[in-house]
Amino acid sequence: MSMRTANKSAQQSDDVLSQTEYRDRLDDLPPSAKLVAKVLEIDAPLSQGELATETLLPDRTVRYALNRLEDEEIVGARYSFRDARKQVYYLNTSHT
């Protein structure tokens, strides 16, 4: 394993939240952010549009929820393998 790979693996494990940290950070967020997080618990990764469809929330509300979740480091994003123009979101928790 190269040093770069080892550093990347260590960083990824540091980014994963424990169940308690996840609940504590989620506690004070708005209901829309909690709903988005719950959907991501069940079916991740999803794009912003897919989250809007699944949650029945407007795109703008989903974007706000994702911003709040990203600020709390609950959610991570990466580019989609199916469509590199889109980002998909996933939870940074140990239970997913």
C-alpha positions as CSV (number, residue, x, y, z in Angstrom):
1,M,0.0,0.0,0.0
2,S,1.4,3.4,-1.0
3,M,1.7,6.3,1.5
4,R,-1.0,8.2,-0.4
5,T,-3.4,5.3,-0.2
6,A,-2.7,4.8,3.5
7,N,-3.4,8.6,4.1
8,K,-6.6,8.5,2.1
9,S,-7.8,5.4,4.1
10,A,-7.0,7.1,7.4
11,Q,-8.8,10.3,6.3
12,Q,-11.9,8.4,5.3
13,S,-12.1,6.5,8.6
14,D,-11.7,9.8,10.4
15,D,-14.7,11.2,8.4
16,V,-17.1,8.5,9.6
17,L,-19.3,9.5,12.5
18,S,-20.3,7.2,15.3
19,Q,-24.0,6.6,15.8
20,T,-24.0,8.9,18.9
21,E,-22.2,11.7,17.0
22,Y,-24.6,11.3,14.1
23,R,-27.7,11.6,16.4
24,D,-26.2,14.6,18.3
25,R,-25.4,16.6,15.2
26,L,-28.7,15.8,13.6
27,D,-30.7,16.7,16.7
28,D,-30.8,20.5,16.2
29,L,-31.3,20.5,12.4
30,P,-34.6,21.3,10.7
31,P,-37.1,18.6,9.8
32,S,-36.1,18.8,6.1
33,A,-32.5,17.9,6.9
34,K,-33.6,15.0,9.1
35,L,-35.9,13.7,6.3
36,V,-33.0,13.9,3.8
37,A,-30.7,12.1,6.2
38,K,-33.3,9.4,6.8
39,V,-33.7,8.8,3.1
40,L,-29.9,8.6,2.7
41,E,-29.9,6.0,5.5
42,I,-32.1,3.8,3.4
43,D,-30.9,4.5,-0.1
44,A,-27.6,6.1,-0.8
45,P,-25.9,7.5,-2.8
46,L,-28.6,9.8,-4.3
47,S,-28.4,13.0,-6.3
48,Q,-30.2,16.2,-5.3
49,G,-32.9,15.5,-7.8
50,E,-33.4,11.9,-6.6
51,L,-33.6,13.2,-3.0
52,A,-36.3,15.7,-4.0
53,T,-38.3,12.9,-5.7
54,E,-37.9,10.6,-2.7
55,T,-38.7,13.2,0.0
56,L,-41.4,15.1,-2.0
57,L,-39.6,18.3,-1.0
58,P,-38.9,21.1,-3.4
59,D,-35.4,21.2,-4.9
60,R,-34.6,24.4,-3.0
61,T,-35.5,22.8,0.3
62,V,-33.4,19.8,-0.5
63,R,-30.4,22.0,-1.3
64,Y,-30.8,23.8,2.0
65,A,-31.1,20.5,3.9
66,L,-27.9,19.2,2.1
67,N,-26.0,22.4,3.0
68,R,-27.0,22.1,6.6
69,L,-26.0,18.4,6.7
70,E,-22.7,19.2,5.0
71,D,-22.0,22.0,7.5
72,E,-22.4,19.4,10.3
73,E,-20.3,16.9,8.3
74,I,-23.1,14.4,8.3
75,V,-23.2,14.1,4.6
76,G,-20.5,13.7,2.0
77,A,-20.6,14.2,-1.7
78,R,-18.8,12.7,-4.7
79,Y,-19.3,12.8,-8.5
80,S,-21.7,10.2,-9.8
81,F,-20.2,7.3,-11.7
82,R,-23.3,7.2,-14.0
83,D,-23.2,10.9,-14.8
84,A,-20.0,12.9,-13.9
85,R,-21.9,16.2,-14.2
86,K,-23.9,15.3,-11.1
87,Q,-22.9,14.9,-7.5
88,V,-24.4,12.2,-5.3
89,Y,-24.7,12.4,-1.5
90,Y,-24.1,9.8,1.2
91,L,-24.0,9.7,5.0
92,N,-20.7,9.9,6.9
93,T,-21.9,7.4,9.5
94,S,-20.7,4.0,10.6
95,H,-24.1,2.4,10.1
96,T,-24.4,2.9,6.3
